[in-house]
Amino acid sequence: MPRKKGMTMAVRPDYPLITQRLLLRPFTRGDVDAVFAYRGREDVARYLFDQPLSRDECALAIQQRTSQTGLAEEGDRMVLAVETLDQGDLVGEVSLIWRSVEARQGELGWIFHPSFHGRGYATEATNALLDLGFGPADLHRIYARCDARNDGSWRLMERLGMRREAHFRQHALFKGEWDEEFYYAILRDEWLARRHAEPSL
Ligand SMILES: CC(C)(COP(=O)(O)OP(=O)(O)OC[C@H]1O[C@@H](n2cnc3c(N)ncnc32)[C@H](O)[C@@H]1OP(=O)(O)O)[C@@H](O)C(=O)NCCC(=O)NCCS
């Protein structure tokens, strides 16, 4: 039975969130250079809606993100900085958007610095957000989408146990070309089964 609006709890975790190798926390003003180091790059922006950001644009984005730390109502987003526990390097960011309160739907996102790709950091950080989404946020389904050419992104979705639900062909224009988009999702029961089978995820 669908929940009535207003029945779902607001979520504001106790930060930082700690995983095996990483720490997830809200952004602070001191993060501008570290964020510019990846958001300023052409290769990182290739499949993002944004163009590469200038340093000033990064500063502005961070100003917004300092308040994007919890989910209180539909449309709210949490955008968290991901740091390594050993060196304290800011390696990227993960996000969770509350897309529907009534249907308990959320959407994930991720952007990591290329110097820190290939180590499983995005998988580890996003697993923590899935725990939060299906735990304290009590979501029913969490989805993610990406350009079909963004192999890194859809392969990450598959590592997280998400299922490919849709391939939209030429449904929009993206940076001057036809957009091919994948949608992936995971249901709460599917996530719980994965967690039960592999508690160390
Ligand atoms: C999408 C993105 C985050 C994926 O990064 P990634 O490094 O491939 O993902 P992970 O950090 O989970 O690392 C996984 C890789 O590390 C390897 N790995 C090493 N140690 C690992 C570990 N302990 N656990 C899991 N994987 C590990 C995996 O085998 C995998 O390598 P492979 O792709 O060669 O098989 C990255 O490509 C990115 O930031 N792109 C730019 C921004 C972007 O496009 N964002 C998405 C918009 S929709």
The ligand as a Gaussian input file, in Angstrom:
#p B3LYP/6-31G(d) Opt

LIG

0 1
 C       31.817000       6.093000     -13.156000
 C       33.112000       6.017000     -12.382000
 C       32.917000       6.546000     -10.979000
 C       33.567000       4.543000     -12.321000
 O       34.870000       4.484000     -11.760000
 P       35.627000       3.086000     -11.578000
 O       36.995000       3.368000     -11.129000
 O       35.447000       2.260000     -12.806000
 O       34.793000       2.368000     -10.424000
 P       35.324000       1.791000      -9.030000
 O       35.965000       2.873000      -8.253000
 O       34.199000       1.079000      -8.426000
 O       36.475000       0.784000      -9.467000
 C       36.139000      -0.407000     -10.161000
 C       37.363000      -0.933000     -10.862000
 O       38.377000      -1.146000      -9.899000
 C       38.684000      -2.526000      -9.838000
 N       38.904000      -2.809000      -8.412000
 C       40.125000      -2.831000      -7.819000
 N       39.992000      -3.050000      -6.518000
 C       38.665000      -3.172000      -6.260000
 C       37.915000      -3.403000      -5.085000
 N       38.502000      -3.544000      -3.895000
 N       36.564000      -3.448000      -5.178000
 C       35.946000      -3.303000      -6.372000
 N       36.615000      -3.075000      -7.524000
 C       37.971000      -3.008000      -7.469000
 C       37.516000      -3.238000     -10.465000
 O       37.891000      -4.483000     -11.008000
 C       37.138000      -2.251000     -11.547000
 O       38.051000      -2.305000     -12.602000
 P       37.592000      -2.673000     -14.109000
 O       36.665000      -1.589000     -14.537000
 O       38.875000      -2.701000     -14.842000
 O       36.898000      -3.980000     -13.984000
 C       34.225000       6.828000     -13.110000
 O       34.390000       6.310000     -14.403000
 C       33.932000       8.332000     -13.220000
 O       34.021000       9.068000     -12.247000
 N       33.643000       8.809000     -14.442000
 C       33.515000      10.261000     -14.699000
 C       32.249000      10.860000     -14.171000
 C       31.000000      10.167000     -14.700000
 O       30.888000       9.883000     -15.888000
 N       30.064000       9.918000     -13.781000
 C       28.843000       9.217000     -14.100000
 C       27.849000      10.055000     -14.817000
 S       26.410000       9.082000     -15.174000

